[in-house]
Amino acid sequence: MKAKVKVTNPDKVFWPKEGYTKGDVIDYYHAISKYILPYIQNRPQSLNRHPNGIKGENFFQKNVKGLAPKWAKTYHNYFVATDEASLIYMVQLGCIEINPWFSRLGHLDKPDYLVLDLDPLEIDFKRVVEAAQTIRQILSKAGVKSYCKTSGATGLHVYVSLGAKYTYEQAKHFANIVAILTNKRLPKTTSVLRMPHKRRRKVYLDFLQNRKGQTLACPYSLRPKPGATVATPLKWSEVKPGLNPKKFTIKTIFPRLKKHGDLFKPVLGKGIDLKKALKLL
């Protein structure tokens, strides 16, 4: 690292039950840096700070004016991740999870990918799996490859590579159509309605994440959840009944990477032909 980050209170316990400390989080991000950096470099960040661990109060911070060190890159007062030092700096601030924009400096109006965020409310996780596989089938018929990861919490995220060729509005429009088509196939178990009271006992197909400035926990991000879960890329063959997102943790991710490598690499590739895909949906 070119810049040096002063780490304070490395022994502070962030997960009381498991005993993981702030130092453990820093060690994790050091070790995972080569895998996570492609998903955060040159992207503005929403800083979700947990200075007292997962049981303490958290807050989102977007404006780092007067806070960020001189070596840090910023965009309109957003902190911009650039390298391992900037990653560790975010952890020093209490960021357990990493939340980058979908787009990078140089083309901030054009996202590298779109995401359908599958968020269950009072419904079994097998319905999330069913919704994800239905999305995959719909996209596949349109000639579109998709990639799935755990959210690190209760849901799944389905990604489509765009290659920074289209606007956020185009991405959101496409995701909206896919969500509607999925909901038509699974009307009893999914919803495209944002209000929680209108989607109880259903999986929310959130296409509105595809707006400029919206963020999600990126691949390989820790989550401030019991067990120190990790947002983990999956093979589609793993997205089946019995899948348990709680099993993907700080302990399991490195053996998994050794076995499978980075399953999400294609997400940052050249991207699909969106206009062609729209015609085939």
SULBELVEN-V835419 format. One record per backbone hydrogen bond with DSSP energy under -0.5 kcal/mol. NH is the residue of the N-H (numbers start at 1). CO is the residue of the C=O. E is the energy in kcal/mol with one decimal. If there is no record, write none. Layout:
BEGIN
NH,CO,E ; NH,CO,E
END
This chain:
BEGIN
6,4,-0.6 ; 7,5,-0.6 ; 8,6,-0.5 ; 12,9,-1.7 ; 14,20,-2.4 ; 15,20,-2.3 ; 16,14,-0.5 ; 19,15,-3.0 ; 20,15,-0.5 ; 22,12,-2.4 ; 23,10,-2.9 ; 25,21,-1.7 ; 26,22,-2.2 ; 27,23,-2.6 ; 28,24,-2.4 ; 29,25,-2.4 ; 30,26,-2.2 ; 31,27,-2.3 ; 32,28,-2.3 ; 33,29,-0.7 ; 33,30,-0.7 ; 35,32,-1.5 ; 36,32,-2.2 ; 37,33,-2.6 ; 39,36,-1.6 ; 40,37,-1.7 ; 41,37,-2.6 ; 42,81,-3.0 ; 43,40,-1.5 ; 43,81,-0.7 ; 45,79,-2.4 ; 46,99,-2.5 ; 47,45,-0.7 ; 47,61,-2.3 ; 48,46,-0.8 ; 49,47,-1.0 ; 49,59,-2.8 ; 50,94,-3.4 ; 53,50,-2.1 ; 54,14,-2.7 ; 56,53,-1.0 ; 59,49,-1.7 ; 61,47,-2.7 ; 64,62,-0.7 ; 64,77,-3.3 ; 67,64,-2.4 ; 68,64,-2.2 ; 72,69,-1.5 ; 73,80,-0.6 ; 75,78,-2.0 ; 78,75,-2.7 ; 79,45,-0.5 ; 80,73,-2.6 ; 81,43,-1.6 ; 81,79,-0.5 ; 87,83,-1.7 ; 88,84,-2.6 ; 89,85,-2.3 ; 90,86,-1.6 ; 91,87,-1.5 ; 92,88,-2.5 ; 93,89,-1.5 ; 94,91,-2.0 ; 95,90,-2.3 ; 96,48,-0.7 ; 96,94,-0.9 ; 97,48,-0.5 ; 100,98,-0.5 ; 100,216,-0.5 ; 101,44,-2.1 ; 105,42,-2.7 ; 107,104,-2.0 ; 110,107,-2.1 ; 112,102,-2.8 ; 114,160,-2.3 ; 116,158,-2.6 ; 117,115,-0.6 ; 117,206,-2.1 ; 118,116,-0.7 ; 118,156,-2.9 ; 119,117,-0.8 ; 119,204,-2.4 ; 120,118,-0.6 ; 121,202,-2.1 ; 127,124,-1.8 ; 128,124,-0.5 ; 128,125,-0.8 ; 129,125,-2.0 ; 130,126,-2.1 ; 131,127,-2.1 ; 132,128,-2.5 ; 133,129,-2.5 ; 134,130,-1.9 ; 135,131,-2.3 ; 136,132,-2.4 ; 137,133,-2.2 ; 138,134,-2.4 ; 139,135,-2.6 ; 140,136,-2.7 ; 141,137,-2.0 ; 142,138,-0.7 ; 142,139,-0.8 ; 143,140,-1.8 ; 144,139,-2.8 ; 145,143,-0.5 ; 147,159,-2.2 ; 148,234,-0.5 ; 149,157,-2.2 ; 150,232,-2.4 ; 151,155,-2.0 ; 156,118,-1.3 ; 157,149,-2.8 ; 158,116,-2.4 ; 159,147,-3.6 ; 159,157,-0.6 ; 160,114,-2.1 ; 162,112,-2.7 ; 163,112,-1.7 ; 164,111,-1.0 ; 165,162,-0.9 ; 168,109,-1.0 ; 171,167,-2.2 ; 172,168,-3.0 ; 173,169,-2.3 ; 174,170,-2.2 ; 175,171,-2.6 ; 176,172,-2.5 ; 177,173,-2.0 ; 178,174,-2.2 ; 179,175,-2.4 ; 180,176,-2.5 ; 181,177,-2.6 ; 182,178,-2.2 ; 183,179,-2.5 ; 184,180,-2.0 ; 185,181,-1.3 ; 186,182,-2.0 ; 189,186,-0.8 ; 190,186,-1.5 ; 191,203,-2.2 ; 198,195,-1.9 ; 199,196,-1.6 ; 201,121,-1.3 ; 202,121,-1.0 ; 202,199,-1.1 ; 203,189,-2.6 ; 204,119,-2.9 ; 204,202,-0.6 ; 205,191,-3.1 ; 206,117,-2.6 ; 206,204,-1.2 ; 207,205,-1.0 ; 210,207,-1.6 ; 211,209,-1.7 ; 214,211,-2.4 ; 216,100,-0.7 ; 218,98,-2.1 ; 220,231,-3.3 ; 221,218,-2.1 ; 222,96,-0.6 ; 223,229,-2.2 ; 225,223,-2.6 ; 228,225,-2.0 ; 230,248,-2.6 ; 231,221,-2.8 ; 232,230,-0.9 ; 234,148,-3.1 ; 238,235,-2.0 ; 239,235,-0.6 ; 239,236,-1.0 ; 240,238,-1.8 ; 243,240,-2.2 ; 245,243,-0.5 ; 247,244,-2.0 ; 248,245,-1.2 ; 249,247,-0.9 ; 250,228,-1.8 ; 253,249,-1.9 ; 256,252,-1.7 ; 257,253,-2.5 ; 258,254,-2.2 ; 259,255,-1.5 ; 260,256,-3.1 ; 261,257,-2.1 ; 263,261,-1.0 ; 265,262,-1.2 ; 267,264,-2.1 ; 268,264,-0.5 ; 268,265,-1.6 ; 269,266,-2.0 ; 272,161,-2.1 ; 274,272,-1.1 ; 277,273,-2.4 ; 278,274,-2.4 ; 279,275,-1.3 ; 280,276,-1.0 ; 280,277,-0.5 ; 281,277,-1.0
END
